[in-house]
C-alpha cells in the first residue's frame, strides 16, 4: 500500500507541476500567479482527500464523492496539459510549413488556445459522468475444431472487475446482472474483483446467487486481487452457502457428450515475488487432469495466465484486472503498456484469450474504454 501511495503522489505531483506551467501560458503577471496558486491549493487538497478515501474512508459515500471529483479534476488537467502541448506543437509546425509570415505574438497564441480549458472540462465531465456508466455488449465467436452438435452455439457471458463499493452498489450490481441475463447466455463467468466492500460482500454473494438459475449451466466465479485485499476467508464463507461455482485451482465438467466442456479457474497469485511460480503451479493444478478431447475454458483474473493456458491447449481463456486501461482511442489503450495483455482479444498458440475492460473501477473515469459485457459463442472451427 505504501508503494502505491508513493507512486500515486509522484504522478499527481508531476501533473500539478505540468498544469501550472501550461496554465501559465494562458495569462501573464498577477493573474498567472493566482491561477498557479489556485491549482496548487486545490490539487493538494484533493490529494489529501484521496489518501483518506483509499484508507480509513474506503467504501463510504464521502470517500466515493472525493474520489469522483478528484478523478475528473486530475483527468481534466491531464487532458488540458495534453491539448496545450499539442497546440504548441501545431504552432511550431505551422511556422515551418507556411511560406507566409505567421503571427508569433503571445496574443495570437492566447486567442488560439482560449477554448482548450473548456475542451478539457468537457472531456473530464464526459469521462467521469457519462462513459463510465455506458455499458456496451461485445460478441465474439470461438472456433472449435470438430465441435459436436450439442455444444455448437454454446455461449459464455463474461463480467469482470465490478468493484463493489463507492462507485458500484448493490442496486447497480442487480441492474448489471439483469443485463447479463437478458443476453441469453448458457453460462455466466465473473473473472474476479467482484467483492471489494466488506460491508456488502455477503449481500452481494446472495444477490449473484439469485441469478444462478437464469443460466442453464450456472455462474462461475474466480478470485481477483481485491478479494484477497478485502479478506478472502470472509468471501469464502459468503460463497459457501450459494450455488455459484467457485473453483480454486480446480475444474468442473460442465457438459457431457462427445466433446464435453470443462471450466477451470485459477487463483490470483497475490505474492508478487512468487507470481511466475504460482502462475505455473496454479495452472497445472487447474488443468492437468482435464481430458485432452474436450473444450477447455479457463477463468483467470490476471491475463498473464494466457501464456500458461496455451501449454494445456485451452480453447478460451477469460481474464480482467487491467480494466482495459480505462483510457483509449479507437479501441486502443493509450496508457503505458504495463501489462503484456491489456485489452481485447489475443491469440496465444491455439488459445484464444480475452482481457475484459471491466464493469466497474476504483478510479471512476473512462474515456474510449466503456464498461462492457462480453459474449463468447463456440462455433465450428
C-alpha positions as a LaTeX table, in Angstrom:
\begin{tabular}{lrrr}
\hline
Residue & $x$ (\AA) & $y$ (\AA) & $z$ (\AA) \\
\hline
Unk1 & 0.00 & 0.00 & 0.00 \\
Unk2 & 2.86 & 2.38 & 0.80 \\
Unk3 & 4.40 & 1.78 & $-2.63$ \\
Unk4 & 1.03 & 2.54 & $-4.23$ \\
Unk5 & 0.73 & 5.89 & $-2.42$ \\
Unk6 & 4.32 & 6.87 & $-3.25$ \\
Unk7 & 3.74 & 6.21 & $-6.96$ \\
Unk8 & 0.35 & 7.96 & $-6.85$ \\
Unk9 & 1.76 & 11.09 & $-5.20$ \\
Unk10 & 4.70 & 11.22 & $-7.64$ \\
Unk11 & 2.31 & 11.04 & $-10.58$ \\
Unk12 & $-0.04$ & 13.66 & $-9.16$ \\
Unk13 & 2.86 & 15.96 & $-8.29$ \\
Unk14 & 4.05 & 15.75 & $-11.90$ \\
Unk15 & 0.55 & 16.62 & $-13.09$ \\
Unk16 & 0.42 & 19.64 & $-10.77$ \\
Unk17 & 3.77 & 20.98 & $-11.98$ \\
Unk18 & 2.91 & 20.49 & $-15.65$ \\
Unk19 & $-0.56$ & 22.01 & $-15.25$ \\
Unk20 & 0.90 & 25.09 & $-13.56$ \\
Unk21 & 3.29 & 25.57 & $-16.45$ \\
Unk22 & 0.58 & 25.06 & $-19.07$ \\
Unk23 & $-1.88$ & 27.32 & $-17.25$ \\
Unk24 & 0.82 & 29.96 & $-17.07$ \\
Unk25 & 0.90 & 30.04 & $-20.87$ \\
Unk26 & $-2.64$ & 31.41 & $-20.96$ \\
Unk27 & $-2.06$ & 34.56 & $-18.91$ \\
Unk28 & 0.58 & 36.98 & $-17.60$ \\
Unk29 & 1.65 & 38.68 & $-14.41$ \\
Unk30 & $-0.53$ & 38.68 & $-11.31$ \\
Unk31 & $-3.27$ & 36.62 & $-12.96$ \\
Unk32 & $-0.76$ & 33.89 & $-13.79$ \\
Unk33 & 0.40 & 33.67 & $-10.17$ \\
Unk34 & $-3.20$ & 33.50 & $-8.92$ \\
Unk35 & $-4.03$ & 30.63 & $-11.27$ \\
Unk36 & $-0.90$ & 28.68 & $-10.34$ \\
Unk37 & $-1.63$ & 29.15 & $-6.64$ \\
Unk38 & $-5.25$ & 28.02 & $-7.09$ \\
Unk39 & $-4.16$ & 24.90 & $-8.98$ \\
Unk40 & $-1.69$ & 24.04 & $-6.23$ \\
Unk41 & $-4.14$ & 24.54 & $-3.34$ \\
Unk42 & $-6.96$ & 22.60 & $-5.00$ \\
Unk43 & $-4.74$ & 19.69 & $-6.02$ \\
Unk44 & $-3.04$ & 19.37 & $-2.64$ \\
Unk45 & $-6.47$ & 19.31 & $-1.00$ \\
Unk46 & $-7.65$ & 16.62 & $-3.41$ \\
Unk47 & $-4.53$ & 14.50 & $-2.83$ \\
Unk48 & $-5.22$ & 14.60 & 0.89 \\
Unk49 & $-8.81$ & 13.61 & 0.22 \\
Unk50 & $-7.71$ & 10.70 & $-1.98$ \\
Unk51 & $-5.39$ & 9.37 & 0.72 \\
Unk52 & $-8.36$ & 9.48 & 3.13 \\
Unk53 & $-10.64$ & 7.81 & 0.57 \\
Unk54 & $-8.23$ & 4.95 & $-0.12$ \\
Unk55 & $-7.58$ & 4.27 & 3.59 \\
Unk56 & $-9.86$ & 4.96 & 6.56 \\
Unk57 & $-12.70$ & 6.27 & 4.41 \\
Unk58 & $-12.77$ & 3.36 & 1.96 \\
Unk59 & $-16.26$ & 2.36 & 0.97 \\
Unk60 & $-18.30$ & 5.25 & 2.39 \\
Unk61 & $-20.21$ & 7.86 & 0.41 \\
Unk62 & $-17.87$ & 10.76 & 1.23 \\
Unk63 & $-14.82$ & 8.81 & 0.07 \\
Unk64 & $-16.57$ & 7.94 & $-3.16$ \\
Unk65 & $-17.54$ & 11.55 & $-3.77$ \\
Unk66 & $-13.98$ & 12.77 & $-3.12$ \\
Unk67 & $-12.51$ & 10.18 & $-5.50$ \\
Unk68 & $-15.09$ & 11.00 & $-8.14$ \\
Unk69 & $-14.32$ & 14.72 & $-8.01$ \\
Unk70 & $-10.56$ & 14.11 & $-7.86$ \\
Unk71 & $-10.69$ & 11.79 & $-10.86$ \\
Unk72 & $-12.45$ & 14.37 & $-13.01$ \\
Unk73 & $-10.24$ & 17.25 & $-11.85$ \\
Unk74 & $-6.94$ & 15.44 & $-12.41$ \\
Unk75 & $-8.05$ & 13.88 & $-15.70$ \\
Unk76 & $-9.21$ & 17.32 & $-16.81$ \\
Unk77 & $-5.75$ & 18.65 & $-16.01$ \\
Unk78 & $-4.06$ & 15.84 & $-17.93$ \\
Unk79 & $-6.25$ & 16.50 & $-20.96$ \\
Unk80 & $-5.65$ & 20.25 & $-20.67$ \\
Unk81 & $-1.88$ & 19.74 & $-20.47$ \\
Unk82 & $-2.01$ & 17.45 & $-23.50$ \\
Unk83 & $-4.09$ & 19.93 & $-25.51$ \\
Unk84 & $-1.77$ & 22.81 & $-24.69$ \\
Unk85 & 1.31 & 20.81 & $-25.67$ \\
Unk86 & $-0.35$ & 19.62 & $-28.91$ \\
Unk87 & $-1.38$ & 23.19 & $-29.71$ \\
Unk88 & 2.17 & 24.45 & $-29.21$ \\
Unk89 & 3.46 & 21.64 & $-31.42$ \\
Unk90 & 0.90 & 22.57 & $-34.08$ \\
Unk91 & 2.00 & 26.20 & $-34.00$ \\
Unk92 & 5.64 & 25.09 & $-34.31$ \\
Unk93 & 4.88 & 23.04 & $-37.43$ \\
Unk94 & 2.74 & 25.85 & $-38.81$ \\
Unk95 & 5.62 & 28.31 & $-38.57$ \\
Unk96 & 7.87 & 25.98 & $-40.54$ \\
Unk97 & 5.36 & 24.77 & $-43.08$ \\
Unk98 & 3.81 & 28.06 & $-44.16$ \\
Unk99 & 5.67 & 30.25 & $-46.58$ \\
Unk100 & 3.80 & 33.38 & $-45.46$ \\
Unk101 & 4.68 & 35.00 & $-42.11$ \\
Unk102 & 2.88 & 33.63 & $-39.05$ \\
Unk103 & 1.81 & 35.85 & $-36.16$ \\
Unk104 & 4.00 & 34.60 & $-33.31$ \\
Unk105 & 2.75 & 37.07 & $-30.72$ \\
Unk106 & 1.53 & 35.94 & $-27.31$ \\
Unk107 & $-1.87$ & 37.46 & $-28.09$ \\
Unk108 & $-2.18$ & 35.21 & $-31.13$ \\
Unk109 & $-1.29$ & 32.14 & $-29.04$ \\
Unk110 & $-3.80$ & 33.04 & $-26.31$ \\
Unk111 & $-6.55$ & 33.60 & $-28.85$ \\
Unk112 & $-5.97$ & 30.19 & $-30.42$ \\
Unk113 & $-5.68$ & 28.38 & $-27.07$ \\
Unk114 & $-8.60$ & 30.07 & $-25.31$ \\
Unk115 & $-11.02$ & 27.18 & $-25.93$ \\
Unk116 & $-8.67$ & 24.45 & $-24.68$ \\
Unk117 & $-9.68$ & 24.66 & $-20.98$ \\
Unk118 & $-13.33$ & 24.29 & $-22.00$ \\
Unk119 & $-12.50$ & 21.29 & $-24.16$ \\
Unk120 & $-10.59$ & 19.68 & $-21.28$ \\
Unk121 & $-13.51$ & 20.27 & $-18.91$ \\
Unk122 & $-15.98$ & 18.70 & $-21.36$ \\
Unk123 & $-13.83$ & 15.58 & $-21.74$ \\
Unk124 & $-13.36$ & 15.34 & $-17.96$ \\
Unk125 & $-17.10$ & 15.55 & $-17.32$ \\
Unk126 & $-17.88$ & 13.06 & $-20.09$ \\
Unk127 & $-15.38$ & 10.50 & $-18.82$ \\
Unk128 & $-16.40$ & 10.94 & $-15.18$ \\
Unk129 & $-20.17$ & 11.09 & $-15.56$ \\
Unk130 & $-21.17$ & 9.52 & $-18.89$ \\
Unk131 & $-18.89$ & 6.89 & $-20.36$ \\
Unk132 & $-18.10$ & 5.13 & $-17.10$ \\
Unk133 & $-21.79$ & 4.17 & $-16.98$ \\
Unk134 & $-22.27$ & 3.46 & $-20.71$ \\
Unk135 & $-22.02$ & $-0.35$ & $-20.72$ \\
Unk136 & $-21.61$ & $-1.93$ & $-24.16$ \\
Unk137 & $-22.10$ & $-5.53$ & $-25.30$ \\
Unk138 & $-19.34$ & $-7.15$ & $-27.35$ \\
Unk139 & $-19.81$ & $-10.52$ & $-29.10$ \\
Unk140 & $-17.13$ & $-12.93$ & $-30.28$ \\
Unk141 & $-17.00$ & $-16.35$ & $-31.92$ \\
Unk142 & $-14.69$ & $-19.03$ & $-30.55$ \\
Unk143 & $-13.83$ & $-21.57$ & $-33.26$ \\
Unk144 & $-13.54$ & $-25.16$ & $-32.03$ \\
Unk145 & $-12.21$ & $-27.79$ & $-34.42$ \\
Unk146 & $-14.55$ & $-30.77$ & $-34.72$ \\
Unk147 & $-17.17$ & $-29.27$ & $-32.43$ \\
Unk148 & $-20.08$ & $-31.58$ & $-31.67$ \\
Unk149 & $-23.62$ & $-30.54$ & $-32.44$ \\
Unk150 & $-24.74$ & $-30.47$ & $-28.81$ \\
Unk151 & $-22.32$ & $-27.65$ & $-27.87$ \\
Unk152 & $-22.27$ & $-25.76$ & $-31.17$ \\
Unk153 & $-23.59$ & $-22.31$ & $-30.22$ \\
Unk154 & $-22.77$ & $-22.65$ & $-26.51$ \\
Unk155 & $-22.41$ & $-19.11$ & $-25.14$ \\
Unk156 & $-20.43$ & $-17.72$ & $-22.22$ \\
Unk157 & $-21.23$ & $-14.25$ & $-20.86$ \\
Unk158 & $-18.34$ & $-12.53$ & $-19.06$ \\
Unk159 & $-18.35$ & $-9.84$ & $-16.38$ \\
Unk160 & $-15.24$ & $-8.66$ & $-14.59$ \\
Unk161 & $-13.82$ & $-6.11$ & $-12.17$ \\
Unk162 & $-17.16$ & $-4.96$ & $-10.81$ \\
Unk163 & $-15.50$ & $-3.48$ & $-7.70$ \\
Unk164 & $-18.43$ & $-3.19$ & $-5.33$ \\
Unk165 & $-18.01$ & $-0.04$ & $-3.30$ \\
Unk166 & $-18.50$ & 3.71 & $-3.69$ \\
Unk167 & $-18.99$ & 3.54 & $-7.47$ \\
Unk168 & $-20.93$ & 0.26 & $-7.75$ \\
Unk169 & $-23.61$ & $-0.52$ & $-5.16$ \\
Unk170 & $-25.95$ & $-3.48$ & $-4.83$ \\
Unk171 & $-28.60$ & $-1.82$ & $-6.99$ \\
Unk172 & $-26.03$ & $-1.28$ & $-9.74$ \\
Unk173 & $-24.92$ & $-4.90$ & $-9.44$ \\
Unk174 & $-28.51$ & $-6.08$ & $-9.70$ \\
Unk175 & $-29.01$ & $-4.00$ & $-12.85$ \\
Unk176 & $-25.80$ & $-5.37$ & $-14.37$ \\
Unk177 & $-26.81$ & $-8.95$ & $-13.60$ \\
Unk178 & $-30.18$ & $-8.32$ & $-15.23$ \\
Unk179 & $-28.50$ & $-7.03$ & $-18.39$ \\
Unk180 & $-26.24$ & $-10.08$ & $-18.48$ \\
Unk181 & $-29.25$ & $-12.38$ & $-18.05$ \\
Unk182 & $-31.11$ & $-10.78$ & $-20.96$ \\
Unk183 & $-28.34$ & $-11.80$ & $-23.37$ \\
Unk184 & $-29.44$ & $-15.43$ & $-23.15$ \\
Unk185 & $-26.07$ & $-17.00$ & $-22.36$ \\
Unk186 & $-25.65$ & $-20.60$ & $-21.29$ \\
Unk187 & $-23.16$ & $-19.70$ & $-18.56$ \\
Unk188 & $-22.02$ & $-16.55$ & $-16.77$ \\
Unk189 & $-18.33$ & $-16.12$ & $-15.93$ \\
Unk190 & $-17.15$ & $-13.48$ & $-13.43$ \\
Unk191 & $-13.39$ & $-13.08$ & $-13.59$ \\
Unk192 & $-12.50$ & $-11.51$ & $-10.26$ \\
Unk193 & $-12.60$ & $-8.24$ & $-8.31$ \\
Unk194 & $-16.32$ & $-8.52$ & $-7.66$ \\
Unk195 & $-16.16$ & $-8.34$ & $-3.86$ \\
Unk196 & $-14.46$ & $-5.07$ & $-2.90$ \\
Unk197 & $-16.51$ & $-3.76$ & 0.05 \\
Unk198 & $-16.61$ & $-5.70$ & 3.31 \\
Unk199 & $-19.91$ & $-4.10$ & 4.33 \\
Unk200 & $-21.90$ & $-5.52$ & 1.40 \\
Unk201 & $-19.91$ & $-8.52$ & 0.20 \\
Unk202 & $-22.22$ & $-11.01$ & 1.93 \\
Unk203 & $-25.35$ & $-9.42$ & 0.41 \\
Unk204 & $-23.62$ & $-9.33$ & $-2.98$ \\
Unk205 & $-22.96$ & $-13.07$ & $-2.88$ \\
Unk206 & $-26.65$ & $-13.70$ & $-2.20$ \\
Unk207 & $-27.66$ & $-11.32$ & $-4.98$ \\
Unk208 & $-25.42$ & $-13.03$ & $-7.57$ \\
Unk209 & $-26.65$ & $-16.42$ & $-6.34$ \\
Unk210 & $-30.25$ & $-15.37$ & $-7.08$ \\
Unk211 & $-29.35$ & $-15.28$ & $-10.79$ \\
Unk212 & $-27.75$ & $-18.73$ & $-10.99$ \\
Unk213 & $-30.86$ & $-20.42$ & $-12.35$ \\
Unk214 & $-31.15$ & $-17.80$ & $-15.11$ \\
Unk215 & $-28.22$ & $-19.51$ & $-16.84$ \\
Unk216 & $-28.54$ & $-23.11$ & $-18.00$ \\
Unk217 & $-25.08$ & $-24.04$ & $-16.70$ \\
Unk218 & $-24.97$ & $-21.58$ & $-13.84$ \\
Unk219 & $-22.50$ & $-18.92$ & $-12.76$ \\
Unk220 & $-18.76$ & $-19.49$ & $-12.35$ \\
Unk221 & $-16.52$ & $-17.11$ & $-10.44$ \\
Unk222 & $-12.79$ & $-16.79$ & $-9.79$ \\
Unk223 & $-10.88$ & $-14.69$ & $-7.28$ \\
Unk224 & $-9.12$ & $-11.43$ & $-8.05$ \\
Unk225 & $-6.51$ & $-9.47$ & $-6.15$ \\
Unk226 & $-9.12$ & $-7.28$ & $-4.46$ \\
Unk227 & $-10.84$ & $-10.31$ & $-2.95$ \\
Unk228 & $-7.54$ & $-11.08$ & $-1.25$ \\
Unk229 & $-7.17$ & $-7.48$ & $-0.13$ \\
Unk230 & $-10.66$ & $-7.42$ & 1.43 \\
Unk231 & $-10.32$ & $-10.73$ & 3.27 \\
Unk232 & $-10.55$ & $-13.96$ & 1.32 \\
Unk233 & $-11.77$ & $-16.04$ & 4.28 \\
Unk234 & $-14.92$ & $-13.94$ & 4.72 \\
Unk235 & $-15.64$ & $-14.17$ & 0.99 \\
Unk236 & $-15.20$ & $-17.95$ & 1.11 \\
Unk237 & $-17.82$ & $-18.07$ & 3.85 \\
Unk238 & $-20.20$ & $-15.83$ & 1.91 \\
Unk239 & $-19.96$ & $-18.06$ & $-1.16$ \\
Unk240 & $-20.18$ & $-21.34$ & 0.72 \\
Unk241 & $-23.95$ & $-21.12$ & 1.05 \\
Unk242 & $-24.56$ & $-20.37$ & $-2.64$ \\
Unk243 & $-24.84$ & $-22.31$ & $-5.88$ \\
Unk244 & $-22.13$ & $-20.23$ & $-7.56$ \\
Unk245 & $-19.36$ & $-22.42$ & $-8.98$ \\
Unk246 & $-16.32$ & $-21.28$ & $-7.05$ \\
Unk247 & $-13.36$ & $-23.31$ & $-8.25$ \\
Unk248 & $-9.96$ & $-22.50$ & $-6.77$ \\
Unk249 & $-7.19$ & $-24.01$ & $-8.91$ \\
Unk250 & $-9.55$ & $-26.76$ & $-9.99$ \\
Unk251 & $-12.06$ & $-27.63$ & $-12.70$ \\
Unk252 & $-15.58$ & $-28.91$ & $-13.26$ \\
Unk253 & $-17.19$ & $-30.77$ & $-16.13$ \\
Unk254 & $-19.99$ & $-28.57$ & $-17.42$ \\
Unk255 & $-21.49$ & $-30.64$ & $-20.26$ \\
Unk256 & $-21.49$ & $-34.30$ & $-21.18$ \\
Unk257 & $-21.46$ & $-35.69$ & $-24.71$ \\
Unk258 & $-18.89$ & $-36.48$ & $-27.36$ \\
Unk259 & $-16.87$ & $-33.31$ & $-26.75$ \\
Unk260 & $-17.56$ & $-32.19$ & $-23.15$ \\
Unk261 & $-16.91$ & $-28.69$ & $-21.87$ \\
Unk262 & $-14.70$ & $-28.23$ & $-18.81$ \\
Unk263 & $-14.39$ & $-24.97$ & $-16.89$ \\
Unk264 & $-11.27$ & $-24.37$ & $-14.79$ \\
Unk265 & $-10.37$ & $-21.46$ & $-12.53$ \\
Unk266 & $-7.08$ & $-20.25$ & $-11.09$ \\
Unk267 & $-6.48$ & $-18.14$ & $-8.01$ \\
Unk268 & $-4.74$ & $-14.76$ & $-8.11$ \\
Unk269 & $-1.03$ & $-15.05$ & $-7.15$ \\
Unk270 & $-1.17$ & $-12.34$ & $-4.50$ \\
Unk271 & 2.51 & $-12.82$ & $-3.56$ \\
Unk272 & 4.06 & $-10.71$ & $-6.27$ \\
Unk273 & 7.59 & $-12.01$ & $-5.69$ \\
Unk274 & 6.32 & $-15.55$ & $-6.39$ \\
Unk275 & 3.95 & $-14.64$ & $-9.23$ \\
Unk276 & 5.51 & $-16.67$ & $-12.03$ \\
Unk277 & 5.98 & $-19.76$ & $-9.89$ \\
Unk278 & 2.41 & $-19.58$ & $-8.59$ \\
Unk279 & 1.07 & $-18.91$ & $-12.08$ \\
Unk280 & 2.61 & $-22.13$ & $-13.38$ \\
Unk281 & 1.60 & $-24.11$ & $-10.29$ \\
Unk282 & $-1.99$ & $-22.88$ & $-10.26$ \\
Unk283 & $-2.40$ & $-23.56$ & $-13.98$ \\
Unk284 & $-1.13$ & $-27.10$ & $-13.62$ \\
Unk285 & $-3.39$ & $-27.78$ & $-10.65$ \\
Unk286 & $-6.42$ & $-26.50$ & $-12.55$ \\
Unk287 & $-5.82$ & $-28.07$ & $-15.97$ \\
Unk288 & $-3.55$ & $-31.10$ & $-15.88$ \\
Unk289 & $-6.32$ & $-33.68$ & $-15.25$ \\
Unk290 & $-8.76$ & $-32.41$ & $-17.87$ \\
Unk291 & $-9.01$ & $-34.90$ & $-20.78$ \\
Unk292 & $-7.37$ & $-33.78$ & $-23.99$ \\
Unk293 & $-10.51$ & $-34.48$ & $-26.02$ \\
Unk294 & $-12.63$ & $-31.70$ & $-24.59$ \\
Unk295 & $-13.32$ & $-28.00$ & $-24.77$ \\
Unk296 & $-11.40$ & $-26.15$ & $-22.06$ \\
Unk297 & $-12.44$ & $-22.74$ & $-20.70$ \\
Unk298 & $-10.14$ & $-21.09$ & $-18.17$ \\
Unk299 & $-11.08$ & $-18.22$ & $-15.85$ \\
Unk300 & $-8.14$ & $-16.20$ & $-14.52$ \\
Unk301 & $-8.19$ & $-12.71$ & $-13.11$ \\
Unk302 & $-4.70$ & $-11.84$ & $-14.37$ \\
Unk303 & $-4.20$ & $-12.06$ & $-18.17$ \\
Unk304 & $-0.62$ & $-13.37$ & $-17.85$ \\
Unk305 & $-2.29$ & $-16.77$ & $-17.40$ \\
Unk306 & $-2.86$ & $-16.79$ & $-21.18$ \\
Unk307 & 0.74 & $-17.95$ & $-21.57$ \\
Unk308 & 0.42 & $-20.90$ & $-19.21$ \\
Unk309 & $-3.07$ & $-21.75$ & $-20.50$ \\
Unk310 & $-1.68$ & $-22.19$ & $-24.01$ \\
Unk311 & 0.54 & $-25.04$ & $-22.80$ \\
Unk312 & $-2.59$ & $-27.04$ & $-21.95$ \\
Unk313 & $-4.41$ & $-26.25$ & $-25.23$ \\
Unk314 & $-7.11$ & $-24.19$ & $-23.54$ \\
Unk315 & $-9.71$ & $-23.12$ & $-26.09$ \\
Unk316 & $-10.85$ & $-19.94$ & $-24.34$ \\
Unk317 & $-9.12$ & $-18.07$ & $-21.51$ \\
Unk318 & $-11.00$ & $-15.18$ & $-19.90$ \\
Unk319 & $-9.33$ & $-12.54$ & $-17.75$ \\
Unk320 & $-9.72$ & $-9.00$ & $-16.45$ \\
Unk321 & $-7.62$ & $-7.00$ & $-13.96$ \\
Unk322 & $-6.35$ & $-4.31$ & $-16.39$ \\
Unk323 & $-9.73$ & $-2.54$ & $-16.86$ \\
Unk324 & $-8.57$ & $-2.18$ & $-20.46$ \\
Unk325 & $-6.50$ & 0.76 & $-19.29$ \\
Unk326 & $-9.75$ & 2.80 & $-18.89$ \\
Unk327 & $-8.37$ & 5.28 & $-21.45$ \\
Unk328 & $-8.27$ & 4.67 & $-25.17$ \\
Unk329 & $-8.65$ & 5.98 & $-28.69$ \\
Unk330 & $-10.40$ & 3.97 & $-31.41$ \\
Unk331 & $-10.36$ & 0.89 & $-29.20$ \\
Unk332 & $-6.62$ & 1.07 & $-28.49$ \\
Unk333 & $-5.39$ & 1.73 & $-24.92$ \\
Unk334 & $-3.39$ & 4.96 & $-24.57$ \\
Unk335 & $-1.92$ & 4.20 & $-21.15$ \\
Unk336 & 1.63 & 2.87 & $-20.61$ \\
Unk337 & 1.81 & $-0.86$ & $-21.55$ \\
Unk338 & 2.36 & $-2.12$ & $-18.02$ \\
Unk339 & 0.60 & $-5.40$ & $-18.88$ \\
Unk340 & 1.58 & $-7.81$ & $-21.64$ \\
Unk341 & $-2.10$ & $-8.31$ & $-22.46$ \\
Unk342 & $-4.02$ & $-5.09$ & $-21.90$ \\
Unk343 & $-7.41$ & $-5.21$ & $-23.61$ \\
Unk344 & $-9.43$ & $-7.30$ & $-26.03$ \\
Unk345 & $-8.70$ & $-10.49$ & $-27.97$ \\
Unk346 & $-5.33$ & $-12.23$ & $-28.13$ \\
Unk347 & $-4.29$ & $-15.43$ & $-29.90$ \\
Unk348 & $-1.64$ & $-17.30$ & $-27.91$ \\
Unk349 & $-0.82$ & $-20.53$ & $-29.71$ \\
Unk350 & $-4.12$ & $-22.36$ & $-30.00$ \\
Unk351 & $-5.65$ & $-20.43$ & $-27.11$ \\
Unk352 & $-8.00$ & $-17.52$ & $-27.62$ \\
Unk353 & $-7.60$ & $-15.10$ & $-24.72$ \\
Unk354 & $-9.78$ & $-12.14$ & $-23.86$ \\
Unk355 & $-8.98$ & $-9.28$ & $-21.49$ \\
Unk356 & $-12.23$ & $-7.74$ & $-20.27$ \\
Unk357 & $-12.37$ & $-3.94$ & $-19.96$ \\
Unk358 & $-14.20$ & $-4.25$ & $-16.62$ \\
Unk359 & $-17.64$ & $-3.24$ & $-15.37$ \\
Unk360 & $-16.57$ & $-1.01$ & $-12.50$ \\
Unk361 & $-13.42$ & 0.61 & $-11.18$ \\
Unk362 & $-11.76$ & 2.09 & $-8.13$ \\
Unk363 & $-10.82$ & 5.12 & $-10.31$ \\
Unk364 & $-14.15$ & 6.45 & $-11.65$ \\
Unk365 & $-13.17$ & 7.68 & $-15.09$ \\
Unk366 & $-13.34$ & 6.13 & $-18.55$ \\
Unk367 & $-12.67$ & 7.58 & $-21.96$ \\
Unk368 & $-12.57$ & 5.45 & $-25.09$ \\
Unk369 & $-12.91$ & 2.34 & $-22.94$ \\
Unk370 & $-16.52$ & 1.87 & $-21.75$ \\
Unk371 & $-17.55$ & $-0.88$ & $-19.32$ \\
Unk372 & $-18.63$ & $-3.97$ & $-21.17$ \\
Unk373 & $-20.41$ & $-7.30$ & $-21.16$ \\
Unk374 & $-18.56$ & $-9.79$ & $-23.35$ \\
Unk375 & $-20.33$ & $-12.75$ & $-25.00$ \\
Unk376 & $-18.46$ & $-15.73$ & $-26.47$ \\
Unk377 & $-20.08$ & $-18.32$ & $-28.73$ \\
Unk378 & $-18.49$ & $-21.69$ & $-29.52$ \\
Unk379 & $-18.62$ & $-22.32$ & $-33.28$ \\
Unk380 & $-17.29$ & $-24.84$ & $-35.76$ \\
Unk381 & $-13.67$ & $-24.03$ & $-36.45$ \\
\hline
\end{tabular}
